Amino acid sequence: MTETRGAKGRAEYEGGALPGERDKSTQGGQGPYHPPAAYPAPQRTGEGMRRPRTGARTTPRTRKARLRVAKADPWSVMKVSFLLSIALGICTVVAAAVLWMVMDAMGVFSTVGGTISEATGSNESNGFDLQSFLSLPRVLLFTSVIAVIDVVLATALATLGAFIYNLSAGFVGGVELTLAEDE
């Protein structure tokens, strides 16, 4: 075996002193041992800012999280679907009113009504009157009834869908989503 400590190291070892008990004079008068740093301290420029390394990434990183929707609360689903179906019902009534006004301004009802009156009329009667049947109040009443039925059905179906989702999520684990956050 080769001796690597040299004469001075051998003398300390043979003297029986442990490394912490050795005399400072035998260590050459130096202070405590500090191992060399693995990475040198960053170089500071004149303004005190560190310059980026070449090839360093300058675009922000995007954090991603993978989450699973394990349960949908039926009460909150019912509230949200109720509000959304009311908004959809209001939009339906407004769209029907606007469509009726545009078609009336273009003369669609009078032209089609005249054609239907001629086709269904006889010498004693004038035939079917489309303009009185498709008046604006009647169209809005019919559209409002359809919108109310839609509100009830959409709310019930969404709530039932939440219950069915909770049952199926119990078996298969639910829907997995990947969410990303930009820094």
Secondary structure, DSSP 4 states (H G I P E B T S, - for coil): ----SHHHHHHHHHTT--GGGS-GGGGTS--S--PPPSSPPPPP-TTSPPPPPTT---SPPEEEEEEEE----HHHHHHHHHHHHHHHHHHHHHHHHHHHHHHHHHTHHHHHHHHHHHHH--SS-----HHHHT-HHHHHHHHHHHHHHHHHHHHHHHHHHHHHHHHHHHHH--EEEEEEEE-
